[in-house]
Amino acid sequence: MTRTIVGTAVGLILGLVVVLVGFGQMLIVGLFALAGWAVAKVLGGELDLGALSSFGQQRRSAR
């Protein structure tokens, strides 16, 4: 599936959640979707959390 199709599907699902249950619940669904995406990227090896932690350590040591 292309990114356009996935983005459209996610937009339709979040729009449906807004219509059915409200904006606050849509934010919760969106946050869980974002967390699921991040976990999938980490497990697939596409997102390196080690690089993020070393970035934070470099910023702290520069102060």
HUWOMO-V880896 format. One record per residue. N is the residue number from 1. RES is the residue in one small letter. SS is DSSP state (h for helix, s for strand, l for the rest). PHI is phi in radians with two decimals (999 if undefined). Layout:
n=N res=RES ss=SS phi=PHI
n=N res=RES ss=SS phi=PHI
This chain:
n=1 res=m ss=l phi=999
n=2 res=t ss=l phi=-1.44
n=3 res=r ss=h phi=-1.10
n=4 res=t ss=h phi=-1.11
n=5 res=i ss=h phi=-1.16
n=6 res=v ss=h phi=-1.12
n=7 res=g ss=h phi=-1.08
n=8 res=t ss=h phi=-1.14
n=9 res=a ss=h phi=-1.10
n=10 res=v ss=h phi=-1.11
n=11 res=g ss=h phi=-1.07
n=12 res=l ss=h phi=-1.14
n=13 res=i ss=h phi=-1.13
n=14 res=l ss=h phi=-1.14
n=15 res=g ss=h phi=-1.10
n=16 res=l ss=h phi=-1.13
n=17 res=v ss=h phi=-1.11
n=18 res=v ss=h phi=-1.05
n=19 res=v ss=h phi=-1.15
n=20 res=l ss=h phi=-1.41
n=21 res=v ss=h phi=-2.21
n=22 res=g ss=l phi=2.06
n=23 res=f ss=h phi=-1.23
n=24 res=g ss=h phi=-1.06
n=25 res=q ss=h phi=-1.16
n=26 res=m ss=h phi=-1.12
n=27 res=l ss=h phi=-1.10
n=28 res=i ss=h phi=-1.12
n=29 res=v ss=h phi=-1.07
n=30 res=g ss=h phi=-1.10
n=31 res=l ss=h phi=-1.14
n=32 res=f ss=h phi=-1.16
n=33 res=a ss=h phi=-1.13
n=34 res=l ss=h phi=-1.12
n=35 res=a ss=h phi=-1.12
n=36 res=g ss=h phi=-1.11
n=37 res=w ss=h phi=-1.08
n=38 res=a ss=h phi=-1.12
n=39 res=v ss=h phi=-1.09
n=40 res=a ss=h phi=-1.10
n=41 res=k ss=h phi=-1.14
n=42 res=v ss=h phi=-1.15
n=43 res=l ss=h phi=-1.16
n=44 res=g ss=l phi=-1.42
n=45 res=g ss=l phi=1.38
n=46 res=e ss=l phi=-1.58
n=47 res=l ss=l phi=-2.24
n=48 res=d ss=l phi=-1.79
n=49 res=l ss=h phi=-1.26
n=50 res=g ss=h phi=-1.09
n=51 res=a ss=h phi=-1.16
n=52 res=l ss=h phi=-1.18
n=53 res=s ss=h phi=-1.22
n=54 res=s ss=h phi=-1.21
n=55 res=f ss=h phi=-1.10
n=56 res=g ss=h phi=-1.13
n=57 res=q ss=h phi=-1.20
n=58 res=q ss=h phi=-1.14
n=59 res=r ss=h phi=-1.17
n=60 res=r ss=h phi=-1.20
n=61 res=s ss=h phi=-1.28
n=62 res=a ss=h phi=-1.32
n=63 res=r ss=l phi=-1.36
